[in-house]
Amino acid sequence: MKRLLLLFFLISPLLSWSKGISQADVVESNFSDTTVYEREHELFFVYVTINGKQFKFLFDTGAITVLKSSTAKSVGLRANDTIEVTDGNNESKKMGIIKPLDTLKVGNTTFANNWSVVWDDSSFIFDCLGIDGILGANVINACNWQFVPGEESNKLVLTDKLNNLEHRKGARKLKIKLSDSQGTPYVKVKKPKGLFMFDTGFNGSVKLNKESLGMMDYFEMLKDSVYRVGSAYQNLFGEEYHDTSVISLMDIEFRQWFVKNEAQAITTFGTGNRPMIGTYWIGDGVFTYAPKRERIWIEGKPLNQLTTLKGVGISTRSEDEKFIVTTLIKNSPADEAGIKIGDEIVTLNTIELDHNCSNYENLQRTLENGRSVMLGIKRGTELIDVTLENTQYISP
């Protein structure tokens, strides 16, 4: 199981959006600019220059632009207003905002009239991804972007003209609808029916909420899949609905894009108000994002998340400064040992786990690759010690 599978639970709830965000403009016209990008954990990272200094940003169509507070300080910027921000779990708070941000550049492309939220350095996402900020939809939508993977380096093309970009025969074309004041892209999905955010800051496959699930028989089809369904399924239509259950989705049907059994995909459930489609559907081929034409082209096949299963059979997410079990695979060592979704991991190989990125990554790496893993589990007031052997296994 790939490490990126273990990370997407961390990232998706942290990406913020807001109403009333101004849209950026590109200064140049009739342009085609080529620069580089990085691809890590199935996410896209671009290099942004502000006031002559270069920074690494997450390319995130599901967020507004965000500066880490130390990044803003290093270029002499600070918040000059506040704005109400809502995250992926539908929780709101006021945050500082810079409006407008000084001229921002990606490669030689200049963006003006940029608004940016200022976020505290202690945020888990900055630490774990090693980024200085997030390039959000309010800036991204000012031009077209094409990501071309390469053996030695990855090429990023920015342009205002689609005819400056190449599309290989057979590329999937997906129609999007830009919604919200920040221009978040949505796609219309037939089954389960609804509008799904196309979120390049979510390195998973699909995130559903109970409003987006549609008919109960669809759930019945999914509940016996590879991933054990926990309390979120059992309490789906009750008050105790939690973002703690993962299932397997064999195929998903879009209005203009049909993917059937090309890849098995992980689906997570959340309490937020927006179901999402993440970067697993982009795969490892050329990806073109053309917001002005409200189109996406995808040339790679969706990644298969459920290949040979190995490890102890669980992954975790950072939640309320705790490491919580969010994935439990049937027949895995963790399943056989009685670990449950929602358990808190408090020790790893007898060492207490402080809540920081280094411990989080070490925990994920050990769960996947450690030969023998000793975990201290907290379940309510009960403390449980378990030892798990890392093996390959078959899950139904």
VEXKEVEX-861949 format. One record per residue (C-alpha): x, y, z; residue number from 1; residue in one letter. Coordinates in nm, 3 decimals, decimal comma, padded with zeros to 5 digits. Example, Ala and Ser with C-alpha at 12.3 -4.5 7.8 and 13.67 -1.06 7.14 Angstrom:
<rs>
@x=01,230 | y=-00,450 | z=00,780 | n=1 | res=A
@x=01,367 | y=-00,106 | z=00,714 | n=2 | res=S
</rs>
This chain:
<rs>
@x=00,000 | y=00,000 | z=00,000 | n=1 | res=M
@x=00,145 | y=00,336 | z=-00,097 | n=2 | res=K
@x=00,229 | y=00,596 | z=00,166 | n=3 | res=R
@x=00,023 | y=00,859 | z=-00,012 | n=4 | res=L
@x=-00,284 | y=00,650 | z=00,064 | n=5 | res=L
@x=-00,212 | y=00,713 | z=00,429 | n=6 | res=L
@x=-00,179 | y=01,087 | z=00,384 | n=7 | res=L
@x=-00,498 | y=01,198 | z=00,217 | n=8 | res=F
@x=-00,697 | y=01,181 | z=00,540 | n=9 | res=F
@x=-00,461 | y=01,441 | z=00,680 | n=10 | res=L
@x=-00,493 | y=01,694 | z=00,403 | n=11 | res=I
@x=-00,853 | y=01,715 | z=00,289 | n=12 | res=S
@x=-01,021 | y=01,865 | z=00,600 | n=13 | res=P
@x=-00,771 | y=02,150 | z=00,630 | n=14 | res=L
@x=-00,822 | y=02,332 | z=00,303 | n=15 | res=L
@x=-01,024 | y=02,648 | z=00,347 | n=16 | res=S
@x=-01,257 | y=02,850 | z=00,132 | n=17 | res=W
@x=-01,457 | y=03,168 | z=00,173 | n=18 | res=S
@x=-01,719 | y=03,388 | z=00,014 | n=19 | res=K
@x=-01,629 | y=03,728 | z=-00,126 | n=20 | res=G
@x=-01,278 | y=03,644 | z=-00,247 | n=21 | res=I
@x=-01,152 | y=03,859 | z=-00,534 | n=22 | res=S
@x=-01,036 | y=03,680 | z=-00,851 | n=23 | res=Q
@x=-00,680 | y=03,742 | z=-00,970 | n=24 | res=A
@x=-00,584 | y=03,854 | z=-01,322 | n=25 | res=D
@x=-00,288 | y=03,769 | z=-01,544 | n=26 | res=V
@x=-00,091 | y=04,076 | z=-01,650 | n=27 | res=V
@x=00,037 | y=03,924 | z=-01,976 | n=28 | res=E
@x=-00,178 | y=03,847 | z=-02,282 | n=29 | res=S
@x=-00,130 | y=03,603 | z=-02,571 | n=30 | res=N
@x=00,129 | y=03,421 | z=-02,364 | n=31 | res=F
@x=00,264 | y=03,068 | z=-02,324 | n=32 | res=S
@x=00,506 | y=03,016 | z=-02,036 | n=33 | res=D
@x=00,692 | y=02,696 | z=-01,942 | n=34 | res=T
@x=00,830 | y=02,622 | z=-01,596 | n=35 | res=T
@x=00,859 | y=02,318 | z=-01,365 | n=36 | res=V
@x=00,646 | y=02,156 | z=-01,097 | n=37 | res=Y
@x=00,681 | y=01,873 | z=-00,847 | n=38 | res=E
@x=00,451 | y=01,576 | z=-00,785 | n=39 | res=R
@x=00,460 | y=01,423 | z=-00,438 | n=40 | res=E
@x=00,197 | y=01,217 | z=-00,253 | n=41 | res=H
@x=-00,006 | y=01,245 | z=-00,578 | n=42 | res=E
@x=-00,035 | y=01,622 | z=-00,518 | n=43 | res=L
@x=00,092 | y=01,903 | z=-00,742 | n=44 | res=F
@x=00,343 | y=02,162 | z=-00,615 | n=45 | res=F
@x=00,441 | y=02,482 | z=-00,798 | n=46 | res=V
@x=00,704 | y=02,747 | z=-00,734 | n=47 | res=Y
@x=00,567 | y=03,093 | z=-00,660 | n=48 | res=V
@x=00,770 | y=03,416 | z=-00,651 | n=49 | res=T
@x=00,654 | y=03,701 | z=-00,425 | n=50 | res=I
@x=00,856 | y=04,022 | z=-00,394 | n=51 | res=N
@x=01,159 | y=03,851 | z=-00,550 | n=52 | res=G
@x=01,157 | y=03,545 | z=-00,320 | n=53 | res=K
@x=01,061 | y=03,196 | z=-00,439 | n=54 | res=Q
@x=00,837 | y=02,963 | z=-00,237 | n=55 | res=F
@x=00,688 | y=02,615 | z=-00,273 | n=56 | res=K
@x=00,306 | y=02,614 | z=-00,289 | n=57 | res=F
@x=00,044 | y=02,340 | z=-00,311 | n=58 | res=L
@x=-00,167 | y=02,370 | z=-00,630 | n=59 | res=F
@x=-00,518 | y=02,341 | z=-00,485 | n=60 | res=D
@x=-00,836 | y=02,398 | z=-00,688 | n=61 | res=T
@x=-01,047 | y=02,342 | z=-00,375 | n=62 | res=G
@x=-00,900 | y=02,622 | z=-00,165 | n=63 | res=A
@x=-00,836 | y=02,993 | z=-00,160 | n=64 | res=I
@x=-00,478 | y=03,118 | z=-00,174 | n=65 | res=T
@x=-00,302 | y=03,088 | z=00,161 | n=66 | res=V
@x=00,030 | y=03,222 | z=00,288 | n=67 | res=L
@x=00,205 | y=03,073 | z=00,588 | n=68 | res=K
@x=00,249 | y=03,356 | z=00,839 | n=69 | res=S
@x=00,630 | y=03,330 | z=00,828 | n=70 | res=S
@x=00,619 | y=03,341 | z=00,447 | n=71 | res=T
@x=00,420 | y=03,664 | z=00,457 | n=72 | res=A
@x=00,658 | y=03,813 | z=00,714 | n=73 | res=K
@x=00,967 | y=03,720 | z=00,508 | n=74 | res=S
@x=00,846 | y=03,939 | z=00,219 | n=75 | res=V
@x=00,721 | y=04,224 | z=00,437 | n=76 | res=G
@x=00,349 | y=04,142 | z=00,420 | n=77 | res=L
@x=00,086 | y=04,120 | z=00,690 | n=78 | res=R
@x=-00,291 | y=04,087 | z=00,706 | n=79 | res=A
@x=-00,481 | y=04,412 | z=00,652 | n=80 | res=N
@x=-00,834 | y=04,276 | z=00,700 | n=81 | res=D
@x=-01,024 | y=03,970 | z=00,827 | n=82 | res=T
@x=-01,253 | y=03,728 | z=00,648 | n=83 | res=I
@x=-01,488 | y=03,444 | z=00,745 | n=84 | res=E
@x=-01,335 | y=03,114 | z=00,631 | n=85 | res=V
@x=-01,508 | y=02,775 | z=00,613 | n=86 | res=T
@x=-01,311 | y=02,450 | z=00,594 | n=87 | res=D
@x=-01,397 | y=02,114 | z=00,437 | n=88 | res=G
@x=-01,578 | y=02,005 | z=00,754 | n=89 | res=N
@x=-01,808 | y=02,310 | z=00,734 | n=90 | res=N
@x=-01,652 | y=02,480 | z=01,036 | n=91 | res=E
@x=-01,615 | y=02,860 | z=01,020 | n=92 | res=S
@x=-01,373 | y=03,104 | z=01,178 | n=93 | res=K
@x=-01,228 | y=03,448 | z=01,112 | n=94 | res=K
@x=-00,877 | y=03,470 | z=00,968 | n=95 | res=M
@x=-00,646 | y=03,749 | z=00,859 | n=96 | res=G
@x=-00,630 | y=03,827 | z=00,488 | n=97 | res=I
@x=-00,399 | y=04,030 | z=00,265 | n=98 | res=I
@x=-00,588 | y=04,220 | z=-00,004 | n=99 | res=K
@x=-00,443 | y=04,270 | z=-00,243 | n=100 | res=P
@x=-00,127 | y=04,063 | z=-00,219 | n=101 | res=L
@x=00,175 | y=04,212 | z=-00,397 | n=102 | res=D
@x=00,239 | y=04,085 | z=-00,749 | n=103 | res=T
@x=00,277 | y=03,707 | z=-00,757 | n=104 | res=L
@x=00,455 | y=03,508 | z=-01,030 | n=105 | res=K
@x=00,463 | y=03,144 | z=-01,138 | n=106 | res=V
@x=00,750 | y=03,106 | z=-01,382 | n=107 | res=G
@x=00,730 | y=03,423 | z=-01,593 | n=108 | res=N
@x=00,352 | y=03,455 | z=-01,562 | n=109 | res=T
@x=00,247 | y=03,750 | z=-01,347 | n=110 | res=T
@x=-00,073 | y=03,745 | z=-01,141 | n=111 | res=F
@x=-00,221 | y=04,068 | z=-01,004 | n=112 | res=A
@x=-00,509 | y=04,148 | z=-00,765 | n=113 | res=N
@x=-00,429 | y=03,845 | z=-00,550 | n=114 | res=N
@x=-00,603 | y=03,798 | z=-00,217 | n=115 | res=W
@x=-00,449 | y=03,561 | z=00,034 | n=116 | res=S
@x=-00,544 | y=03,430 | z=00,376 | n=117 | res=V
@x=-00,262 | y=03,426 | z=00,633 | n=118 | res=V
@x=-00,241 | y=03,095 | z=00,818 | n=119 | res=W
@x=-00,047 | y=03,012 | z=01,133 | n=120 | res=D
@x=00,282 | y=02,825 | z=01,081 | n=121 | res=D
@x=00,178 | y=02,554 | z=01,327 | n=122 | res=S
@x=-00,079 | y=02,414 | z=01,084 | n=123 | res=S
@x=-00,013 | y=02,043 | z=01,029 | n=124 | res=F
@x=-00,039 | y=02,076 | z=00,650 | n=125 | res=I
@x=00,259 | y=02,315 | z=00,622 | n=126 | res=F
@x=00,479 | y=02,094 | z=00,837 | n=127 | res=D
@x=00,395 | y=01,762 | z=00,673 | n=128 | res=C
@x=00,400 | y=01,881 | z=00,312 | n=129 | res=L
@x=00,697 | y=02,114 | z=00,352 | n=130 | res=G
@x=00,520 | y=02,404 | z=00,181 | n=131 | res=I
@x=00,513 | y=02,781 | z=00,224 | n=132 | res=D
@x=00,155 | y=02,832 | z=00,111 | n=133 | res=G
@x=-00,137 | y=02,720 | z=-00,103 | n=134 | res=I
@x=-00,210 | y=02,849 | z=-00,453 | n=135 | res=L
@x=-00,589 | y=02,851 | z=-00,457 | n=136 | res=G
@x=-00,866 | y=02,875 | z=-00,713 | n=137 | res=A
@x=-00,891 | y=03,255 | z=-00,689 | n=138 | res=N
@x=-00,545 | y=03,270 | z=-00,856 | n=139 | res=V
@x=-00,543 | y=02,942 | z=-01,051 | n=140 | res=I
@x=-00,854 | y=03,032 | z=-01,252 | n=141 | res=N
@x=-00,684 | y=03,330 | z=-01,417 | n=142 | res=A
@x=-00,528 | y=03,108 | z=-01,689 | n=143 | res=C
@x=-00,492 | y=02,752 | z=-01,823 | n=144 | res=N
@x=-00,248 | y=02,500 | z=-01,673 | n=145 | res=W
@x=-00,098 | y=02,184 | z=-01,821 | n=146 | res=Q
@x=00,109 | y=01,942 | z=-01,611 | n=147 | res=F
@x=00,336 | y=01,716 | z=-01,817 | n=148 | res=V
@x=00,531 | y=01,452 | z=-01,619 | n=149 | res=P
@x=00,887 | y=01,371 | z=-01,728 | n=150 | res=G
@x=01,164 | y=01,132 | z=-01,631 | n=151 | res=E
@x=01,407 | y=01,402 | z=-01,516 | n=152 | res=E
@x=01,175 | y=01,698 | z=-01,453 | n=153 | res=S
@x=00,806 | y=01,781 | z=-01,480 | n=154 | res=N
@x=00,698 | y=02,053 | z=-01,723 | n=155 | res=K
@x=00,427 | y=02,304 | z=-01,636 | n=156 | res=L
@x=00,276 | y=02,517 | z=-01,913 | n=157 | res=V
@x=00,071 | y=02,829 | z=-01,833 | n=158 | res=L
@x=-00,120 | y=02,999 | z=-02,114 | n=159 | res=T
@x=-00,428 | y=03,203 | z=-02,197 | n=160 | res=D
@x=-00,483 | y=03,013 | z=-02,524 | n=161 | res=K
@x=-00,587 | y=02,648 | z=-02,534 | n=162 | res=L
@x=-00,434 | y=02,603 | z=-02,879 | n=163 | res=N
@x=-00,093 | y=02,645 | z=-02,714 | n=164 | res=N
@x=-00,149 | y=02,311 | z=-02,540 | n=165 | res=L
@x=-00,132 | y=01,958 | z=-02,680 | n=166 | res=E
@x=-00,396 | y=01,694 | z=-02,607 | n=167 | res=H
@x=-00,325 | y=01,335 | z=-02,694 | n=168 | res=R
@x=-00,586 | y=01,125 | z=-02,867 | n=169 | res=K
@x=-00,800 | y=00,940 | z=-02,616 | n=170 | res=G
@x=-00,763 | y=01,193 | z=-02,335 | n=171 | res=A
@x=-01,070 | y=01,210 | z=-02,115 | n=172 | res=R
@x=-01,244 | y=01,546 | z=-02,133 | n=173 | res=K
@x=-01,439 | y=01,640 | z=-01,824 | n=174 | res=L
@x=-01,677 | y=01,935 | z=-01,810 | n=175 | res=K
@x=-01,658 | y=02,138 | z=-01,490 | n=176 | res=I
@x=-01,873 | y=02,409 | z=-01,341 | n=177 | res=K
@x=-01,704 | y=02,691 | z=-01,151 | n=178 | res=L
@x=-01,900 | y=02,767 | z=-00,838 | n=179 | res=S
@x=-01,854 | y=02,968 | z=-00,518 | n=180 | res=D
@x=-01,707 | y=03,316 | z=-00,532 | n=181 | res=S
@x=-01,355 | y=03,171 | z=-00,540 | n=182 | res=Q
@x=-01,429 | y=02,966 | z=-00,854 | n=183 | res=G
@x=-01,416 | y=02,614 | z=-00,711 | n=184 | res=T
@x=-01,458 | y=02,352 | z=-00,989 | n=185 | res=P
@x=-01,740 | y=02,098 | z=-00,965 | n=186 | res=Y
@x=-01,830 | y=01,800 | z=-01,183 | n=187 | res=V
@x=-02,174 | y=01,647 | z=-01,218 | n=188 | res=K
@x=-02,183 | y=01,282 | z=-01,114 | n=189 | res=V
@x=-02,460 | y=01,040 | z=-01,206 | n=190 | res=K
@x=-02,403 | y=00,774 | z=-00,943 | n=191 | res=K
@x=-02,413 | y=00,870 | z=-00,661 | n=192 | res=P
@x=-02,597 | y=01,172 | z=-00,800 | n=193 | res=K
@x=-02,471 | y=01,520 | z=-00,723 | n=194 | res=G
@x=-02,210 | y=01,790 | z=-00,778 | n=195 | res=L
@x=-01,862 | y=01,684 | z=-00,666 | n=196 | res=F
@x=-01,579 | y=01,928 | z=-00,605 | n=197 | res=M
@x=-01,274 | y=01,854 | z=-00,823 | n=198 | res=F
@x=-01,010 | y=01,913 | z=-00,557 | n=199 | res=D
@x=-00,640 | y=01,886 | z=-00,644 | n=200 | res=T
@x=-00,561 | y=01,938 | z=-00,275 | n=201 | res=G
@x=-00,728 | y=01,605 | z=-00,188 | n=202 | res=F
@x=-00,497 | y=01,313 | z=-00,263 | n=203 | res=N
@x=-00,763 | y=01,048 | z=-00,248 | n=204 | res=G
@x=-01,029 | y=00,929 | z=-00,489 | n=205 | res=S
@x=-01,375 | y=01,024 | z=-00,371 | n=206 | res=V
@x=-01,510 | y=01,180 | z=-00,054 | n=207 | res=K
@x=-01,883 | y=01,149 | z=00,010 | n=208 | res=L
@x=-02,117 | y=01,289 | z=00,268 | n=209 | res=N
@x=-02,458 | y=01,161 | z=00,366 | n=210 | res=K
@x=-02,639 | y=01,419 | z=00,151 | n=211 | res=E
@x=-02,452 | y=01,298 | z=-00,160 | n=212 | res=S
@x=-02,504 | y=00,926 | z=-00,119 | n=213 | res=L
@x=-02,844 | y=00,902 | z=-00,280 | n=214 | res=G
@x=-03,033 | y=00,578 | z=-00,245 | n=215 | res=M
@x=-02,969 | y=00,326 | z=00,028 | n=216 | res=M
@x=-02,926 | y=00,039 | z=-00,220 | n=217 | res=D
@x=-02,608 | y=00,207 | z=-00,345 | n=218 | res=Y
@x=-02,469 | y=00,179 | z=00,005 | n=219 | res=F
@x=-02,579 | y=-00,183 | z=00,028 | n=220 | res=E
@x=-02,373 | y=-00,256 | z=-00,284 | n=221 | res=M
@x=-02,063 | y=-00,104 | z=-00,124 | n=222 | res=L
@x=-02,078 | y=-00,221 | z=00,234 | n=223 | res=K
@x=-01,919 | y=-00,564 | z=00,177 | n=224 | res=D
@x=-01,617 | y=-00,422 | z=-00,003 | n=225 | res=S
@x=-01,250 | y=-00,446 | z=00,087 | n=226 | res=V
@x=-01,259 | y=-00,184 | z=00,359 | n=227 | res=Y
@x=-01,450 | y=-00,249 | z=00,677 | n=228 | res=R
@x=-01,742 | y=-00,013 | z=00,725 | n=229 | res=V
@x=-01,741 | y=00,136 | z=01,073 | n=230 | res=G
@x=-01,959 | y=00,366 | z=01,278 | n=231 | res=S
@x=-02,015 | y=00,613 | z=00,995 | n=232 | res=A
@x=-02,216 | y=00,354 | z=00,803 | n=233 | res=Y
@x=-02,401 | y=00,224 | z=01,107 | n=234 | res=Q
@x=-02,508 | y=00,574 | z=01,209 | n=235 | res=N
@x=-02,538 | y=00,716 | z=00,859 | n=236 | res=L
@x=-02,880 | y=00,867 | z=00,900 | n=237 | res=F
@x=-02,853 | y=00,932 | z=01,272 | n=238 | res=G
@x=-02,700 | y=01,210 | z=01,476 | n=239 | res=E
@x=-02,376 | y=01,024 | z=01,552 | n=240 | res=E
@x=-02,234 | y=01,059 | z=01,203 | n=241 | res=Y
@x=-01,854 | y=01,055 | z=01,200 | n=242 | res=H
@x=-01,577 | y=01,087 | z=00,944 | n=243 | res=D
@x=-01,424 | y=00,753 | z=01,042 | n=244 | res=T
@x=-01,526 | y=00,500 | z=00,777 | n=245 | res=S
@x=-01,363 | y=00,392 | z=00,453 | n=246 | res=V
@x=-01,498 | y=00,168 | z=00,179 | n=247 | res=I
@x=-01,396 | y=00,057 | z=-00,170 | n=248 | res=S
@x=-01,561 | y=00,203 | z=-00,479 | n=249 | res=L
@x=-01,528 | y=-00,013 | z=-00,791 | n=250 | res=M
@x=-01,656 | y=00,233 | z=-01,049 | n=251 | res=D
@x=-01,799 | y=00,581 | z=-01,068 | n=252 | res=I
@x=-01,996 | y=00,724 | z=-01,358 | n=253 | res=E
@x=-01,965 | y=01,086 | z=-01,471 | n=254 | res=F
@x=-02,188 | y=01,269 | z=-01,716 | n=255 | res=R
@x=-01,913 | y=01,290 | z=-01,980 | n=256 | res=Q
@x=-01,651 | y=01,060 | z=-01,837 | n=257 | res=W
@x=-01,710 | y=00,693 | z=-01,762 | n=258 | res=F
@x=-01,454 | y=00,492 | z=-01,568 | n=259 | res=V
@x=-01,551 | y=00,131 | z=-01,515 | n=260 | res=K
@x=-01,334 | y=-00,115 | z=-01,325 | n=261 | res=N
@x=-01,013 | y=00,049 | z=-01,448 | n=262 | res=E
@x=-00,909 | y=00,106 | z=-01,090 | n=263 | res=A
@x=-01,035 | y=00,028 | z=-00,747 | n=264 | res=Q
@x=-01,061 | y=00,343 | z=-00,543 | n=265 | res=A
@x=-01,079 | y=00,445 | z=-00,181 | n=266 | res=I
@x=-01,387 | y=00,638 | z=-00,076 | n=267 | res=T
@x=-01,397 | y=00,822 | z=00,254 | n=268 | res=T
@x=-01,700 | y=00,972 | z=00,426 | n=269 | res=F
@x=-01,699 | y=01,323 | z=00,569 | n=270 | res=G
@x=-01,940 | y=01,548 | z=00,752 | n=271 | res=T
@x=-01,860 | y=01,849 | z=00,534 | n=272 | res=G
@x=-02,106 | y=01,999 | z=00,288 | n=273 | res=N
@x=-01,909 | y=01,917 | z=-00,029 | n=274 | res=R
@x=-01,838 | y=01,571 | z=-00,170 | n=275 | res=P
@x=-01,501 | y=01,564 | z=-00,348 | n=276 | res=M
@x=-01,309 | y=01,394 | z=-00,628 | n=277 | res=I
@x=-00,935 | y=01,389 | z=-00,571 | n=278 | res=G
@x=-00,608 | y=01,344 | z=-00,755 | n=279 | res=T
@x=-00,620 | y=00,964 | z=-00,775 | n=280 | res=Y
@x=-00,847 | y=01,009 | z=-01,077 | n=281 | res=W
@x=-00,578 | y=01,215 | z=-01,251 | n=282 | res=I
@x=-00,330 | y=00,928 | z=-01,242 | n=283 | res=G
@x=00,026 | y=00,977 | z=-01,363 | n=284 | res=D
@x=-00,036 | y=01,115 | z=-01,715 | n=285 | res=G
@x=-00,069 | y=01,466 | z=-01,858 | n=286 | res=V
@x=-00,328 | y=01,676 | z=-01,676 | n=287 | res=F
@x=-00,477 | y=01,995 | z=-01,825 | n=288 | res=T
@x=-00,686 | y=02,233 | z=-01,618 | n=289 | res=Y
@x=-00,865 | y=02,496 | z=-01,830 | n=290 | res=A
@x=-01,097 | y=02,698 | z=-01,604 | n=291 | res=P
@x=-01,174 | y=02,964 | z=-01,867 | n=292 | res=K
@x=-01,324 | y=02,694 | z=-02,089 | n=293 | res=R
@x=-01,457 | y=02,498 | z=-01,789 | n=294 | res=E
@x=-01,283 | y=02,182 | z=-01,907 | n=295 | res=R
@x=-01,033 | y=01,929 | z=-01,771 | n=296 | res=I
@x=-00,832 | y=01,684 | z=-01,983 | n=297 | res=W
@x=-00,690 | y=01,372 | z=-01,818 | n=298 | res=I
@x=-00,456 | y=01,148 | z=-02,017 | n=299 | res=E
@x=-00,348 | y=00,905 | z=-01,745 | n=300 | res=G
@x=-00,555 | y=00,619 | z=-01,607 | n=301 | res=K
@x=-00,688 | y=00,645 | z=-01,252 | n=302 | res=P
@x=-00,446 | y=00,493 | z=-01,003 | n=303 | res=L
@x=-00,525 | y=00,153 | z=-00,858 | n=304 | res=N
@x=-00,522 | y=00,200 | z=-00,484 | n=305 | res=Q
@x=-00,595 | y=-00,159 | z=-00,393 | n=306 | res=L
@x=-00,304 | y=-00,357 | z=-00,531 | n=307 | res=T
@x=-00,115 | y=-00,616 | z=-00,325 | n=308 | res=T
@x=-00,204 | y=-00,549 | z=00,035 | n=309 | res=L
@x=00,077 | y=-00,542 | z=00,288 | n=310 | res=K
@x=00,151 | y=-00,384 | z=00,621 | n=311 | res=G
@x=-00,054 | y=-00,425 | z=00,936 | n=312 | res=V
@x=-00,378 | y=-00,310 | z=00,770 | n=313 | res=G
@x=-00,454 | y=00,031 | z=00,920 | n=314 | res=I
@x=-00,387 | y=00,396 | z=00,849 | n=315 | res=S
@x=-00,444 | y=00,700 | z=01,065 | n=316 | res=T
@x=-00,540 | y=01,064 | z=01,045 | n=317 | res=R
@x=-00,450 | y=01,360 | z=01,259 | n=318 | res=S
@x=-00,766 | y=01,469 | z=01,438 | n=319 | res=E
@x=-00,793 | y=01,703 | z=01,739 | n=320 | res=D
@x=-00,417 | y=01,662 | z=01,797 | n=321 | res=E
@x=-00,453 | y=01,283 | z=01,813 | n=322 | res=K
@x=-00,361 | y=01,000 | z=01,576 | n=323 | res=F
@x=-00,690 | y=00,824 | z=01,502 | n=324 | res=I
@x=-00,737 | y=00,494 | z=01,314 | n=325 | res=V
@x=-00,943 | y=00,575 | z=01,002 | n=326 | res=T
@x=-00,880 | y=00,271 | z=00,781 | n=327 | res=T
@x=-00,910 | y=-00,095 | z=00,877 | n=328 | res=L
@x=-00,868 | y=-00,369 | z=00,618 | n=329 | res=I
@x=-01,053 | y=-00,697 | z=00,657 | n=330 | res=K
@x=-00,839 | y=-01,001 | z=00,744 | n=331 | res=N
@x=-00,535 | y=-00,781 | z=00,813 | n=332 | res=S
@x=-00,318 | y=-00,828 | z=01,125 | n=333 | res=P
@x=-00,482 | y=-00,521 | z=01,279 | n=334 | res=A
@x=-00,828 | y=-00,660 | z=01,208 | n=335 | res=D
@x=-00,738 | y=-00,997 | z=01,358 | n=336 | res=E
@x=-00,600 | y=-00,821 | z=01,668 | n=337 | res=A
@x=-00,931 | y=-00,643 | z=01,728 | n=338 | res=G
@x=-00,827 | y=-00,286 | z=01,645 | n=339 | res=I
@x=-01,127 | y=-00,068 | z=01,559 | n=340 | res=K
@x=-01,188 | y=00,241 | z=01,350 | n=341 | res=I
@x=-01,182 | y=00,539 | z=01,585 | n=342 | res=G
@x=-00,912 | y=00,397 | z=01,814 | n=343 | res=D
@x=-00,640 | y=00,643 | z=01,917 | n=344 | res=E
@x=-00,276 | y=00,536 | z=01,882 | n=345 | res=I
@x=-00,084 | y=00,675 | z=02,180 | n=346 | res=V
@x=00,244 | y=00,479 | z=02,165 | n=347 | res=T
@x=00,456 | y=00,323 | z=01,890 | n=348 | res=L
@x=00,702 | y=00,052 | z=01,994 | n=349 | res=N
@x=00,655 | y=00,165 | z=02,358 | n=350 | res=T
@x=00,741 | y=00,531 | z=02,278 | n=351 | res=I
@x=00,476 | y=00,797 | z=02,345 | n=352 | res=E
@x=00,365 | y=00,985 | z=02,033 | n=353 | res=L
@x=00,365 | y=01,362 | z=02,058 | n=354 | res=D
@x=00,145 | y=01,527 | z=01,795 | n=355 | res=H
@x=00,385 | y=01,645 | z=01,525 | n=356 | res=N
@x=00,457 | y=01,569 | z=01,161 | n=357 | res=C
@x=00,774 | y=01,371 | z=01,227 | n=358 | res=S
@x=00,588 | y=01,129 | z=01,453 | n=359 | res=N
@x=00,297 | y=01,111 | z=01,208 | n=360 | res=Y
@x=00,520 | y=01,015 | z=00,916 | n=361 | res=E
@x=00,717 | y=00,768 | z=01,127 | n=362 | res=N
@x=00,392 | y=00,607 | z=01,240 | n=363 | res=L
@x=00,262 | y=00,571 | z=00,883 | n=364 | res=Q
@x=00,594 | y=00,436 | z=00,760 | n=365 | res=R
@x=00,611 | y=00,182 | z=01,043 | n=366 | res=T
@x=00,251 | y=00,068 | z=00,992 | n=367 | res=L
@x=00,334 | y=-00,005 | z=00,629 | n=368 | res=E
@x=00,690 | y=-00,137 | z=00,646 | n=369 | res=N
@x=00,773 | y=-00,237 | z=01,004 | n=370 | res=G
@x=00,822 | y=-00,613 | z=01,050 | n=371 | res=R
@x=00,678 | y=-00,614 | z=01,400 | n=372 | res=S
@x=00,479 | y=-00,320 | z=01,534 | n=373 | res=V
@x=00,387 | y=-00,261 | z=01,898 | n=374 | res=M
@x=00,099 | y=-00,018 | z=01,943 | n=375 | res=L
@x=-00,056 | y=00,139 | z=02,248 | n=376 | res=G
@x=-00,426 | y=00,188 | z=02,178 | n=377 | res=I
@x=-00,665 | y=00,413 | z=02,368 | n=378 | res=K
@x=-01,035 | y=00,329 | z=02,334 | n=379 | res=R
@x=-01,242 | y=00,552 | z=02,556 | n=380 | res=G
@x=-01,078 | y=00,516 | z=02,898 | n=381 | res=T
@x=-00,932 | y=00,174 | z=02,817 | n=382 | res=E
@x=-00,562 | y=00,130 | z=02,727 | n=383 | res=L
@x=-00,472 | y=-00,172 | z=02,512 | n=384 | res=I
@x=-00,128 | y=-00,298 | z=02,403 | n=385 | res=D
@x=-00,109 | y=-00,498 | z=02,079 | n=386 | res=V
@x=00,178 | y=-00,643 | z=01,874 | n=387 | res=T
@x=00,121 | y=-00,677 | z=01,498 | n=388 | res=L
@x=00,330 | y=-00,870 | z=01,246 | n=389 | res=E
@x=00,365 | y=-00,712 | z=00,901 | n=390 | res=N
@x=00,250 | y=-00,968 | z=00,644 | n=391 | res=T
@x=00,097 | y=-00,990 | z=00,300 | n=392 | res=Q
@x=-00,262 | y=-01,109 | z=00,308 | n=393 | res=Y
@x=-00,573 | y=-01,147 | z=00,097 | n=394 | res=I
@x=-00,875 | y=-00,932 | z=00,173 | n=395 | res=S
@x=-01,219 | y=-01,029 | z=00,037 | n=396 | res=P
</rs>
